[in-house]
Amino acid sequence: MTSTGTANYDLKEEIRDYWSGRSETFDRAFGHHIPEGPEFEAWAAAIRDHLGSDPRRVLDLACGTGEITKLLLALGHEVTALDFSEAMLAVARRKHAGRQRLRFRLGDAENTMEPEGAYDAVVCRHLVWTLTEPQKAFADWHRVLKPGGRLLFFDGDWARPTRTGRMASRLIALIDRLGGADPYYDGAMGERHARIMERLPFGRGLRSTDLLPLLEQAGFRDVVVSSHRPIAAAQRRRANLRNRLRTYLYQRFIICCRK
């Protein structure tokens, strides 16, 4: 294995260990669990808008505890849910025990090992920022799609708070000092999270404009960038003040493109 390959392997193991350690409490962290009601409907609408209403064969990458899996199944799709954390998959399997049209797989989202041209859509949430080799990952996702198949992902610039986000962050810090920190939010493992981020290609920030040339080089076309604001607005409807403020922290986006 080359030195670059060894470095990426070590980083992947660190990422796997980090997410595995959060598996049992991950759904308690705001922004990860998708509750029934306005937020669920907002996520479902975004998926429906980009993939259409007909049932499709979908590869759900970095499925984690199976929250996007839940949405895809509710929309009538046949789902293969892949994650490289056995601990995350264990939670997802418990959550979806007995469900039909669902297959779980332990695997690497950057090198899926799935058959060529097998899927109508590839979907992921909050995965792209963690990619160690984004160009290779996009090429693999293009490979597993059928002609005309769609890649849909939800992500954001998690390294650079917006101007409003910086103000929100100060208010959140005040709430934490007065009422105690939220033990389930990412900040509970913030130092380790930061160490991982600084080693990633997108660790200094991820913007939709960064991704457009990479997607085109991988063979994707008809790239559409959409706003995440309807989902954030839905999240605020039932959130407490601290979590409402969290929806303003970062610039988030939705990207959909076709093979």
N, C-alpha and C positions, 0 to 999 in steps of 0.2 A: 504494500500500500504506500502511495506517495505521501510526502509530508503534508501536502494539502489535504489529501484524503484522510490521513490520520487525524488532522486537526478537525475536519468536519465530523468525523466519526465521534471524537471525544466531545465535541459540542452537542451533537445529536444525543449522546448518552446523558449529558447534563440536562438538556431540554426534557428528555423522557423522564428522568428522575424527578425533575421539578414538577411537571404536570402530574406524574403518578402520586407524588406526595400530597397533592391537592385534591385527589379524586373524590374522597369521601365527603368533603365539605364544599366542593366546587359549585354545586347548585345553590349554595347559600350565599354566594357572592353576587352582588348586584350586577346585572348585565350578562350573566351566563345562563341562569335558569330563565325560561320563557313562560311566564304564567298564563293561564287561560284568561281571556278577556281582551282588552284593547291592545296589549302588546302582542299577544299571540296573533290577533287578526292583522296587525300591521306587518309582522314578519311574513305571514301567509300571503298577504296582498303583494308584497315585494317579490316573493318567489313566483306567484301566479302571473304577475305582470311580465316577468322575464322568461318564464318557461312555458307559459300557456296553461290552459286548464285540462288538457288531455293527459292521461296517465303516461308516464315515461319511465324508462329504466335509468336510475340515477345513482351515481357514485358520490357518496357523502364522505369527504376527506377530512381527516382529523376530527372525527365525530365526537370525541370526548365522551361526555355522559349521555349523549344521544338526544340533545335538545333540538338540533336541526333535523335529526332523524325523525323526531316526533312530528314536526311540521310537514315533512315530506310524505310521511305515511298518511297524515290527516288529509293531504291533498290528493291522495290516491295513487302515489307513485310506488314503483317497486324499487327497493333501496338496498344497496350494498354499502354498509357503514364500516369505514376503515379507520383504525387508529394504531399508533405504535406503542401505546401504553396499555399493558394488560390490566392495570388497575382501573383506568378509565373505562375500558371495554367491559370490565366486570360490573361496573355501575350501570352502564348502558344496557347490558344484557338483562340485569335484574329489572330495570325500568320497563323493558319492552318484552318481557317473557311471554311467550305464546303468540306473539304477533306474526301475522302472515306477510308474505311478500317482503321479507327482511332477512338479510344475511350479514353477519358480523365477520370482520376479518382483521387479524393482527398483521399490520404491515406499515411500510414507510410511505407517507403521502408524497414524497419527492420521487419515489421509484415504486410505483404501485404494484408492478408485476401482474397487472390485470391484462386480459386479452386485448389486442388491437381492435379498434372500432366496435367496442362492446356496449357503449353507453350513449344514451340520448343527451345526458347532461352530467356535468361534474359540478358539485356545489361544495363550498366551504365557507366557514366563518372564522375570522381572526386567525387564519393560518398563514397567509402570505407573508406577513411581517416576520414570521419565524423561519422562513426558508433559508437554508444554508447555501443552496445552489439554485436560485430562482429560475435561471434560464433552462436548466435541465428539468426542473419540475414542470415548467410550462410546456416544454416539449413532450414530456410524458403524458400530461393531461390532454394535450392535443392528440396524441397517438391513440388513447383509449376511447376517444369520442368517435361516433359515427359521422359520416359526412353531413354537415349542417347542424351537428350537435352543438350544445351551448355550454360554455363555462360561465358560472355565476359565483361571484364571491363578495363577501362583506368584510371590509377591513378599515384601517384608519392609520393616522399618523400618531402613534402612541408615544413618541419621543418628544414632540413639540406641542405643548398646550397652546390653544388659541388665545387671543387677547382676552376674550371673555372667560376662557378656561383658567387663565392665571388668576383672575379675580375670584372665580369659583373655588379654586384650589386654596386660596387664603381663607375663605369662609369655611371650607371643609376642615381645614386645620384648626380653626377656632372651635368648631363643633366637636372635633376630636378631643381638644383640650378640656372643654367644658363637660362633655358627656361620656368621654372614653372612646378609644379607637374601635373601629369595626374589625373584629378578628378574622373575618372571612374575606375581606376585600384583598386585592392583589398586594396592597401595601403591607399586609401582614408578613409577606416574604419579599419585601421590596428590594433589599440589598442583593439578594440572589438573583431576582428578576433583572435588576440593573446590570449585574455582571454578565448575564446571558445576552442582554440586548447589545452591549457594547461590542460583542464578537460577531454579531449578525450583519449581513450585507445591508439590511434596512434598519439597523440598530440606531442610526442617527435620525431616523424619520422615514416615513413612507407616504408619498403623495401619489394620487392617481396618475399624474403626468410622468412620474418615474416609471410607471408600469407599461405605458402605451407602446414604446419601442420594443420592450421585451416581449410583449404579447404578439406584436406584429412579426418579430423575428421567429417566434415559435410557430407561425402560420395562421394565427387567429385574424379574423376580419370583423367588420361591423361592430367595433368596440363602442359600447355605450356606457357612460359614467352617469350614475344617478345619485340623488341626495339620500342620505340616511335620516334626514330630519323627521319624516313621518313616523319612523320607528322610535326616535328619541322622544318625540312629542307623546307618543302612546306610553312609553316607559314612565314619563313624568306624571301621568294621570293617577297612578296608584302608589307612587313612591313617596317616601318621607323626604324632608328637606335636604338632607345630606345626599341622598341618591338622586334627587332632582338636579342638584348642582353638578353631580358627576356626569350627567348627560351633556353638559356644556364644555367639558374639559378638553376634548380632542376633536379634530376634524376627521369625520368618518365618511365613508363613501361605499357605493355599490358599483361593481363593474360586471357587465355581461358582454360576451363576445361569442362569435361562432367559428366553427372549423370550416 
